[in-house]
Amino acid sequence: GSGGFRKRKHDNFPHGQKRDEKENVNPPSALMSSFKSFQLELDTRHDKYERLVKLSRDITIESKRTIFLLHRFTSAPNGEEILNESEVKLDAVRRKIKQVAQELIGEDMYQFHRAISPGLQEYVEAVSFQYFIKTRSLISVEEINKQLIFTAEDKEETTNMTSNSYDKQLRTWSLKVTPVDYLLGVADLTGELMRLCISSVGNGDIDTPFELSQFLRQIYDGFTFIGNTGPYEVSKKLYTLKQSLAKVENACYTLKVRGSEIPKHMLADVFSTKTELIDQEESLP
């Protein structure tokens, strides 16, 4: 009747027959296989990006630990032990960077640069800090990149100790620090040098602040030459660099004017108080 239930035409066919007809309507095509290959490529690239992010995080953590260790150089009775221990830590960081270089074999590094940039910046900061403590100068990006060339022999060749040395095939991995990462790492170095200045004064070292003041002035002059023509991240770091330079110059001013009046064990407290006042003044609108 008019109010009765009316069956649809396709309800008369068995369920299995409908599935077979549906598969026959949409057979596997070249387009679908292409999209599957694209999906596999994107998943592989995403997994590699996540692995690089984790490696960059490990590099950042180990580099920070090296910087904290190097800050003990001014108060340690034997500074050579601190430098040797820091070199061991930096070697461990380079092994992590070697894994990054292996991940980037056959890849365009700039496609994954955002994943590894924080770790490279922190590594540059740690290496340049150690280099300054040793030589009182700034390490160049070429010297940093020379340390990031890694070689390793094949497993079969390492197990066969009787093989001829001329038959050994060496695998080489390398990773280059970009100029932007180098500049950002050097800009972060100025904050560590400012802390080194305060700690050295607290330990009775009066000469180091004046050396740091001259060194930071040279770095600041170099960054001002770049100005707004460089990357946006570099121009942002310029403000922090200026703050660190102002604090070191203020410490040198206090030493020059009131150094003979204030006992050496109280100079660090005076500097920390003045540093807090500078921070408060710069935070005001």
Backbone hydrogen bonds in HBPLUS format (Angstrom, degrees):
<---DONOR---> <-ACCEPTOR-->    atom                        ^
c    i                          cat <-CA-CA->   ^        H-A-AA   ^      H-
h    n   atom  resd res      DA  || num        DHA   H-A  angle D-A-AA Bond
n    s   type  num  typ     dist DA aas  dist angle  dist       angle   num
A0004-GLY N   A0001-GLY O   3.40 MM   3  5.28 161.9  2.43  99.1 104.3     1
A0011-ASP N   A0008-ARG O   3.12 MM   3  5.47 152.7  2.19 107.4 115.8     2
A0012-ASN N   A0009-LYS O   3.30 MM   3  6.02 166.0  2.32 115.4 119.4     3
A0013-PHE N   A0010-HIS O   3.33 MM   3  5.67 164.3  2.35 107.5 112.0     4
A0018-LYS N   A0014-PRO O   3.24 MM   4  6.56 150.0  2.33 144.8 152.3     5
A0019-ARG N   A0015-HIS O   3.17 MM   4  6.52 154.3  2.24 149.3 155.8     6
A0020-ASP N   A0016-GLY O   3.07 MM   4  6.35 158.0  2.12 148.3 153.8     7
A0021-GLU N   A0017-GLN O   3.06 MM   4  6.26 157.3  2.12 145.3 151.3     8
A0022-LYS N   A0018-LYS O   2.97 MM   4  6.19 148.9  2.07 143.9 152.6     9
A0023-GLU N   A0019-ARG O   2.97 MM   4  6.27 155.5  2.03 150.4 156.2    10
A0024-ASN N   A0020-ASP O   2.98 MM   4  6.19 146.6  2.09 142.4 152.0    11
A0025-VAL N   A0021-GLU O   2.92 MM   4  6.16 136.8  2.11 138.4 150.1    12
A0026-ASN N   A0022-LYS O   3.19 MM   4  6.49 153.9  2.26 146.4 151.4    13
A0033-SER N   A0029-SER O   3.14 MM   4  6.44 161.5  2.18 149.5 154.5    14
A0034-SER N   A0030-ALA O   2.98 MM   4  6.14 145.6  2.10 139.1 148.5    15
A0035-PHE N   A0031-LEU O   3.02 MM   4  6.35 155.6  2.08 148.0 154.0    16
A0036-LYS N   A0032-MET O   2.97 MM   4  6.24 148.8  2.07 145.9 154.7    17
A0037-SER N   A0033-SER O   3.03 MM   4  6.29 151.5  2.11 141.8 148.9    18
A0038-PHE N   A0034-SER O   2.91 MM   4  6.24 150.8  2.00 146.2 155.0    19
A0039-GLN N   A0035-PHE O   2.85 MM   4  6.08 153.8  1.92 144.1 151.3    20
A0040-LEU N   A0036-LYS O   2.96 MM   4  6.22 156.9  2.01 146.4 152.0    21
A0041-GLU N   A0037-SER O   2.98 MM   4  6.19 157.1  2.03 145.4 151.5    22
A0042-LEU N   A0038-PHE O   2.92 MM   4  6.14 161.2  1.95 153.0 157.6    23
A0043-ASP N   A0039-GLN O   2.93 MM   4  6.09 158.9  1.98 149.0 155.0    24
A0044-THR N   A0040-LEU O   2.98 MM   4  6.12 156.9  2.03 145.3 151.6    25
A0045-ARG N   A0041-GLU O   2.98 MM   4  6.17 156.8  2.03 145.5 151.9    26
A0046-HIS N   A0042-LEU O   2.87 MM   4  6.03 154.9  1.93 146.5 153.6    27
A0047-ASP N   A0043-ASP O   2.95 MM   4  6.13 158.6  1.99 147.4 152.8    28
A0048-LYS N   A0044-THR O   3.04 MM   4  6.25 156.7  2.09 144.8 151.2    29
A0049-TYR N   A0045-ARG O   2.94 MM   4  6.16 151.9  2.02 143.7 151.7    30
A0050-GLU N   A0046-HIS O   3.00 MM   4  6.29 154.9  2.07 148.2 154.2    31
A0051-ARG N   A0047-ASP O   3.01 MM   4  6.31 152.8  2.08 146.2 153.6    32
A0052-LEU N   A0048-LYS O   2.97 MM   4  6.23 153.8  2.04 148.0 155.0    33
A0053-VAL N   A0049-TYR O   2.97 MM   4  6.25 148.8  2.07 145.4 154.1    34
A0054-LYS N   A0050-GLU O   3.12 MM   4  6.38 156.7  2.18 146.3 151.4    35
A0055-LEU N   A0051-ARG O   3.00 MM   4  6.28 157.8  2.05 146.6 152.9    36
A0056-SER N   A0052-LEU O   2.83 MM   4  6.00 156.7  1.89 147.4 154.0    37
A0057-ARG N   A0053-VAL O   2.96 MM   4  6.19 147.9  2.07 142.4 151.0    38
A0058-ASP N   A0054-LYS O   3.02 MM   4  6.34 154.3  2.09 146.8 153.3    39
A0059-ILE N   A0055-LEU O   2.90 MM   4  6.18 156.7  1.95 150.3 157.0    40
A0060-THR N   A0056-SER O   2.95 MM   4  6.14 154.0  2.02 144.2 151.1    41
A0061-ILE N   A0057-ARG O   3.04 MM   4  6.28 159.4  2.08 148.1 153.0    42
A0062-GLU N   A0058-ASP O   3.03 MM   4  6.22 172.7  2.03 155.0 156.6    43
A0063-SER N   A0059-ILE O   2.95 MM   4  5.99 152.4  2.03 143.8 151.9    44
A0064-LYS N   A0060-THR O   3.00 MM   4  6.17 156.2  2.05 146.7 152.7    45
A0065-ARG N   A0061-ILE O   3.07 MM   4  6.36 154.2  2.14 146.9 154.0    46
A0066-THR N   A0062-GLU O   3.05 MM   4  6.31 146.6  2.17 140.0 148.7    47
A0067-ILE N   A0063-SER O   3.01 MM   4  6.35 151.8  2.09 147.0 154.4    48
A0068-PHE N   A0064-LYS O   2.94 MM   4  6.25 161.0  1.98 153.2 157.8    49
A0069-LEU N   A0065-ARG O   2.99 MM   4  6.19 149.8  2.08 140.9 149.2    50
A0070-LEU N   A0066-THR O   2.95 MM   4  6.23 154.1  2.02 147.1 153.8    51
A0071-HIS N   A0067-ILE O   3.13 MM   4  6.42 136.8  2.33 144.8 155.3    52
A0072-ARG N   A0069-LEU O   3.05 MM   3  5.59 156.7  2.10 112.4 119.7    53
A0073-PHE N   A0070-LEU O   3.01 MM   3  5.34 161.5  2.05 112.5 116.6    54
A0076-ALA N   A0072-ARG O   2.88 MM   4  5.78 130.4  2.13 150.6 163.2    55
A0083-LEU N   A0079-GLY O   3.08 MM   4  6.42 158.1  2.13 151.0 156.7    56
A0084-ASN N   A0080-GLU O   2.90 MM   4  6.11 158.2  1.95 149.2 155.2    57
A0085-GLU N   A0081-GLU O   2.93 MM   4  6.07 158.2  1.98 145.3 151.5    58
A0086-SER N   A0082-ILE O   2.88 MM   4  6.07 151.6  1.96 145.3 153.6    59
A0087-GLU N   A0083-LEU O   2.97 MM   4  6.20 145.0  2.10 141.9 151.0    60
A0088-VAL N   A0084-ASN O   3.15 MM   4  6.47 148.0  2.26 143.0 150.7    61
A0089-LYS N   A0085-GLU O   3.11 MM   4  6.44 155.3  2.17 145.6 152.0    62
A0090-LEU N   A0086-SER O   2.91 MM   4  6.16 154.6  1.97 146.6 153.7    63
A0091-ASP N   A0087-GLU O   2.96 MM   4  6.16 144.5  2.09 140.5 149.8    64
A0092-ALA N   A0088-VAL O   3.16 MM   4  6.50 148.8  2.26 142.3 149.9    65
A0093-VAL N   A0089-LYS O   3.02 MM   4  6.41 146.8  2.13 142.9 152.5    66
A0094-ARG N   A0090-LEU O   2.89 MM   4  6.17 152.4  1.97 145.7 152.9    67
A0095-ARG N   A0091-ASP O   3.07 MM   4  6.37 139.7  2.23 140.1 150.4    68
A0096-LYS N   A0092-ALA O   3.30 MM   4  6.68 144.4  2.44 138.4 146.8    69
A0096-LYS N   A0093-VAL O   3.06 MM   3  5.15 123.4  2.39  97.1 111.4    70
A0097-ILE N   A0093-VAL O   2.98 MM   4  6.39 151.7  2.06 145.9 154.6    71
A0098-LYS N   A0094-ARG O   2.81 MM   4  6.06 140.1  1.97 140.2 151.4    72
A0099-GLN N   A0095-ARG O   3.24 MM   4  6.57 145.4  2.37 136.5 143.8    73
A0099-GLN N   A0096-LYS O   3.08 MM   3  5.17 120.8  2.45  95.3 109.4    74
A0100-VAL N   A0096-LYS O   3.13 MM   4  6.58 147.2  2.25 142.2 151.3    75
A0101-ALA N   A0097-ILE O   2.91 MM   4  6.26 155.0  1.98 148.1 154.6    76
A0102-GLN N   A0098-LYS O   2.94 MM   4  6.24 148.9  2.03 145.8 154.3    77
A0103-GLU N   A0099-GLN O   2.98 MM   4  6.23 148.1  2.09 142.6 151.0    78
A0104-LEU N   A0100-VAL O   3.10 MM   4  6.36 137.0  2.29 143.1 154.5    79
A0105-ILE N   A0102-GLN O   3.41 MM   3  5.45 166.5  2.43 106.7 107.3    80
A0107-GLU N   A0104-LEU O   3.09 MM   3  5.06 163.9  2.12 124.3 122.1    81
A0111-GLN N   A0108-ASP O   3.05 MM   3  5.69 155.8  2.11 118.1 125.1    82
A0112-PHE N   A0109-MET O   3.01 MM   3  5.45 144.7  2.14 109.4 119.3    83
A0115-ALA N   A0112-PHE O   3.10 MM   3  5.48 136.1  2.30 106.0 117.6    84
A0117-SER N   A0113-HIS O   2.89 MM   4  5.66 135.4  2.09 154.9 164.2    85
A0120-LEU N   A0116-ILE O   3.14 MM   4  6.36 160.2  2.18 156.1 162.1    86
A0121-GLN N   A0117-SER O   2.98 MM   4  6.14 161.1  2.01 159.6 164.1    87
A0122-GLU N   A0118-PRO O   3.14 MM   4  6.34 159.7  2.18 144.7 149.8    88
A0123-TYR N   A0119-GLY O   2.95 MM   4  6.16 150.2  2.04 144.6 153.4    89
A0124-VAL N   A0120-LEU O   2.91 MM   4  6.14 159.1  1.95 150.1 155.2    90
A0125-GLU N   A0121-GLN O   3.02 MM   4  6.28 154.4  2.09 145.1 152.2    91
A0126-ALA N   A0122-GLU O   3.01 MM   4  6.28 156.1  2.07 145.5 151.2    92
A0127-VAL N   A0123-TYR O   2.89 MM   4  6.09 170.4  1.90 159.2 161.4    93
A0128-SER N   A0124-VAL O   2.92 MM   4  5.90 164.9  1.94 148.3 153.2    94
A0129-PHE N   A0125-GLU O   3.02 MM   4  6.01 145.8  2.14 137.8 147.0    95
A0130-GLN N   A0126-ALA O   3.04 MM   4  6.28 161.5  2.08 148.8 153.1    96
A0131-TYR N   A0127-VAL O   2.90 MM   4  6.09 158.2  1.95 148.0 154.9    97
A0132-PHE N   A0128-SER O   2.92 MM   4  6.03 149.0  2.01 140.0 147.5    98
A0133-ILE N   A0129-PHE O   3.10 MM   4  6.36 159.2  2.15 147.1 152.2    99
A0134-LYS N   A0130-GLN O   3.12 MM   4  6.38 148.5  2.22 144.5 152.9   100
A0135-THR N   A0131-TYR O   2.88 MM   4  5.98 169.6  1.89 154.0 156.8   101
A0136-ARG N   A0132-PHE O   2.63 MM   4  4.37 145.6  1.74 127.4 134.0   102
A0144-ILE N   A0140-SER O   3.18 MM   4  6.53 150.7  2.27 143.6 151.8   103
A0145-ASN N   A0141-VAL O   3.01 MM   4  6.19 159.4  2.05 145.9 150.9   104
A0146-LYS N   A0142-GLU O   3.04 MM   4  6.25 140.5  2.20 140.5 150.8   105
A0147-GLN N   A0144-ILE O   3.13 MM   3  5.45 135.6  2.34 103.3 114.5   106
A0148-LEU N   A0145-ASN O   3.06 MM   3  5.03 152.6  2.14 100.1 108.8   107
A0175-LEU N   A0148-LEU O   3.21 MM  27  5.80 146.1  2.33 148.9 158.8   108
A0150-PHE N   A0173-TRP O   2.65 MM  23  5.07 172.6  1.66 168.9 169.3   109
A0173-TRP N   A0150-PHE O   2.75 MM  23  5.07 162.0  1.78 148.1 154.1   110
A0152-ALA N   A0171-ARG O   2.95 MM  19  5.34 146.8  2.06 145.1 154.0   111
A0171-ARG N   A0152-ALA O   2.90 MM  19  5.34 170.9  1.91 157.9 159.3   112
A0158-THR N   A0154-ASP O   3.01 MM   4  6.30 147.1  2.12 148.7 158.3   113
A0159-THR N   A0155-LYS O   3.12 MM   4  6.31 148.4  2.23 147.4 154.3   114
A0160-ASN N   A0156-GLU O   3.27 MM   4  6.40 141.1  2.43 134.3 143.9   115
A0167-ASP N   A0164-ASN O   3.06 MM   3  5.37 147.2  2.17 105.9 115.5   116
A0168-LYS N   A0165-SER O   3.38 MM   3  5.42 161.2  2.42 100.6 106.1   117
A0182-TYR N   A0178-THR O   3.01 MM   4  6.28 155.3  2.07 153.7 161.4   118
A0183-LEU N   A0179-PRO O   2.95 MM   4  6.17 160.3  1.99 147.8 152.3   119
A0184-LEU N   A0180-VAL O   2.95 MM   4  6.18 163.0  1.98 154.0 158.7   120
A0185-GLY N   A0181-ASP O   2.93 MM   4  6.04 152.0  2.01 141.9 149.7   121
A0186-VAL N   A0182-TYR O   2.95 MM   4  6.19 155.8  2.01 149.3 155.7   122
A0187-ALA N   A0183-LEU O   2.92 MM   4  6.13 153.1  1.99 145.4 153.1   123
A0188-ASP N   A0184-LEU O   3.08 MM   4  6.32 150.6  2.17 141.6 148.6   124
A0189-LEU N   A0185-GLY O   2.99 MM   4  6.22 134.2  2.20 135.4 148.5   125
A0191-GLY N   A0188-ASP O   3.21 MM   3  5.65 136.6  2.41 107.7 117.5   126
A0192-GLU N   A0189-LEU O   3.02 MM   3  5.23 118.8  2.41 101.5 116.5   127
A0193-LEU N   A0189-LEU O   2.97 MM   4  6.32 151.0  2.06 153.0 162.2   128
A0194-MET N   A0190-THR O   2.98 MM   4  6.19 145.6  2.10 141.0 149.8   129
A0195-ARG N   A0191-GLY O   3.17 MM   4  6.48 153.9  2.24 142.4 148.5   130
A0196-LEU N   A0192-GLU O   2.89 MM   4  6.14 147.0  1.99 140.9 151.0   131
A0197-CYS N   A0193-LEU O   2.92 MM   4  6.14 144.7  2.04 141.0 149.8   132
A0198-ILE N   A0194-MET O   3.22 MM   4  6.60 158.0  2.27 148.0 151.7   133
A0199-SER N   A0195-ARG O   3.01 MM   4  6.22 166.9  2.03 152.1 155.8   134
A0200-SER N   A0196-LEU O   2.93 MM   4  5.95 152.9  2.00 144.1 151.5   135
A0201-VAL N   A0197-CYS O   3.13 MM   4  6.34 154.1  2.20 146.4 152.4   136
A0202-GLY N   A0198-ILE O   3.09 MM   4  6.36 154.7  2.16 144.4 151.6   137
A0203-ASN N   A0199-SER O   3.13 MM   4  6.40 130.4  2.39 136.0 148.2   138
A0203-ASN N   A0200-SER O   3.15 MM   3  5.06 133.1  2.38  91.6 104.4   139
A0205-ASP N   A0200-SER O   2.84 MM   5  5.18 155.5  1.90 157.6 149.3   140
A0204-GLY N   A0201-VAL O   2.96 MM   3  5.03 162.4  1.99 108.5 112.7   141
A0211-GLU N   A0207-ASP O   3.27 MM   4  6.60 154.6  2.34 151.4 158.9   142
A0212-LEU N   A0208-THR O   2.87 MM   4  6.09 163.4  1.90 162.0 166.9   143
A0213-SER N   A0209-PRO O   2.87 MM   4  6.01 149.9  1.96 142.3 150.8   144
A0214-GLN N   A0210-PHE O   3.22 MM   4  6.39 161.3  2.25 142.5 145.9   145
A0215-PHE N   A0211-GLU O   3.00 MM   4  6.21 158.8  2.05 147.8 154.4   146
A0216-LEU N   A0212-LEU O   2.82 MM   4  5.91 167.4  1.84 154.2 157.3   147
A0217-ARG N   A0213-SER O   3.01 MM   4  6.09 149.0  2.11 140.1 148.7   148
A0218-GLN N   A0214-GLN O   3.16 MM   4  6.41 151.2  2.24 142.8 149.2   149
A0219-ILE N   A0215-PHE O   3.11 MM   4  6.48 155.5  2.17 147.2 153.9   150
A0220-TYR N   A0216-LEU O   2.84 MM   4  6.03 161.1  1.87 150.1 155.6   151
A0221-ASP N   A0217-ARG O   2.92 MM   4  6.12 156.9  1.98 146.3 152.4   152
A0222-GLY N   A0218-GLN O   3.03 MM   4  6.27 151.5  2.11 142.2 149.9   153
A0223-PHE N   A0219-ILE O   2.98 MM   4  6.33 151.5  2.07 149.6 157.1   154
A0224-THR N   A0220-TYR O   2.95 MM   4  6.20 150.6  2.04 148.7 157.0   155
A0225-PHE N   A0221-ASP O   3.21 MM   4  6.46 138.6  2.39 140.3 149.7   156
A0226-ILE N   A0223-PHE O   3.07 MM   3  5.20 127.6  2.36  97.0 110.4   157
A0227-GLY N   A0223-PHE O   3.08 MM   4  6.47 165.1  2.10 154.3 156.8   158
A0229-THR N   A0226-ILE O   3.20 MM   3  5.87 147.4  2.32 140.0 141.2   159
A0235-SER N   A0231-PRO O   3.36 MM   4  6.77 158.0  2.41 150.4 155.5   160
A0236-LYS N   A0232-TYR O   3.14 MM   4  6.42 145.5  2.26 145.9 155.3   161
A0237-LYS N   A0233-GLU O   3.19 MM   4  6.47 147.4  2.30 141.9 149.5   162
A0238-LEU N   A0235-SER O   3.34 MM   3  5.23 142.3  2.50  92.6 102.9   163
A0241-LEU N   A0237-LYS O   2.97 MM   4  6.22 158.2  2.02 153.9 160.8   164
A0242-LYS N   A0238-LEU O   2.97 MM   4  6.18 150.7  2.06 142.0 149.4   165
A0243-GLN N   A0239-TYR O   3.08 MM   4  6.40 149.1  2.17 143.7 151.9   166
A0244-SER N   A0240-THR O   3.04 MM   4  6.38 161.4  2.08 152.1 156.0   167
A0245-LEU N   A0241-LEU O   3.00 MM   4  6.26 159.4  2.05 149.5 155.2   168
A0246-ALA N   A0242-LYS O   2.96 MM   4  6.15 154.8  2.03 145.4 152.1   169
A0247-LYS N   A0243-GLN O   3.05 MM   4  6.34 154.1  2.12 151.0 157.4   170
A0248-VAL N   A0244-SER O   3.11 MM   4  6.37 157.3  2.16 149.2 154.8   171
A0249-GLU N   A0245-LEU O   2.92 MM   4  6.11 163.0  1.95 152.3 157.4   172
A0250-ASN N   A0246-ALA O   2.92 MM   4  6.03 146.3  2.04 139.4 148.9   173
A0251-ALA N   A0247-LYS O   3.02 MM   4  6.27 146.3  2.14 138.0 146.7   174
A0252-CYS N   A0248-VAL O   2.97 MM   4  6.31 156.2  2.03 149.1 155.3   175
A0253-TYR N   A0249-GLU O   2.90 MM   4  6.10 151.5  1.98 143.2 151.3   176
A0254-THR N   A0250-ASN O   2.99 MM   4  6.23 157.9  2.04 145.7 150.9   177
A0255-LEU N   A0251-ALA O   2.97 MM   4  6.23 155.3  2.03 147.2 154.2   178
A0256-LYS N   A0252-CYS O   2.94 MM   4  6.09 155.2  2.00 146.6 153.1   179
A0257-VAL N   A0253-TYR O   2.93 MM   4  6.05 162.1  1.96 153.1 157.4   180
A0258-ARG N   A0254-THR O   2.82 MM   4  5.36 147.6  1.92 135.5 146.1   181
A0259-GLY N   A0255-LEU O   3.02 MM   4  4.12 123.7  2.35 111.7 114.8   182
A0261-GLU N   A0258-ARG O   3.08 MM   3  5.21 136.9  2.27 100.7 113.0   183
A0262-ILE N   A0258-ARG O   3.15 MM   4  6.30 157.0  2.20 162.4 165.9   184
A0266-MET N   A0263-PRO O   3.01 MM   3  5.47 155.5  2.08 112.7 120.6   185
A0267-LEU N   A0264-LYS O   3.30 MM   3  5.31 157.6  2.36 102.1 108.6   186
A0270-VAL N   A0266-MET O   3.19 MM   4  6.50 155.4  2.25 148.7 155.4   187
A0271-PHE N   A0267-LEU O   2.95 MM   4  6.24 158.0  2.00 153.5 159.3   188
A0272-SER N   A0268-ALA O   2.96 MM   4  6.16 158.9  2.00 147.3 152.9   189
A0273-THR N   A0269-ASP O   3.05 MM   4  6.22 154.3  2.12 144.4 150.9   190
A0274-LYS N   A0270-VAL O   3.03 MM   4  6.26 161.5  2.07 148.2 153.1   191
A0275-THR N   A0271-PHE O   2.82 MM   4  6.00 149.0  1.91 146.9 156.3   192
A0276-GLU N   A0272-SER O   3.06 MM   4  6.28 152.5  2.14 142.2 148.2   193
A0277-LEU N   A0273-THR O   3.13 MM   4  6.45 152.1  2.21 144.5 152.1   194
A0278-ILE N   A0274-LYS O   2.96 MM   4  6.25 153.2  2.03 146.9 153.9   195
A0279-ASP N   A0275-THR O   3.00 MM   4  6.27 158.9  2.04 148.9 154.3   196
A0280-GLN N   A0276-GLU O   3.00 MM   4  6.23 153.3  2.07 145.5 152.5   197
A0281-GLU N   A0277-LEU O   2.97 MM   4  6.20 157.3  2.02 148.1 153.9   198
A0282-GLU N   A0278-ILE O   2.96 MM   4  6.18 155.5  2.02 150.1 156.6   199
A0283-SER N   A0279-ASP O   3.03 MM   4  6.15 135.3  2.24 138.4 149.6   200
A0284-LEU N   A0281-GLU O   3.36 MM   3  5.43 147.7  2.47  96.4 105.2   201
